[in-house]
Amino acid sequence: GGITTVLNSRTSVLAAANPPSGRYDDLKSAQDNIDTTILSRFDLIFIVKDVRKYDQDKLIASHIIKVHAGAGMATKESDVSDKDNWLKRFIQYCRMFCKPRLSDAAASMLQNKYLEIRQK
């Protein structure tokens, strides 16, 4: 076990959590969708559901692909000298010298997979 105690606090806490099942179940009550440990620790709870909308999800996927397609192109060569993290150095090297590009077919595949996951 652990220590159970009450600590009075004069701070605000904003937290987010997923339902125990991973998705909010409209057929269950709010109490059944929220873990009891969360219910007992907060005075005020707002339920914000992630509503899946195909067109909106498609726009989000396109935006993410566009943002990350040019990510890291401004990386300085001095950043590559970070000897503690070989994976970071490798990715920086590839961005600087290999100039990876996401093909239209690959972008479409990523977008379709994202939309497929969102529909589940």
Beta strands, then each sheet from edge to edge (+ up, - down):
end
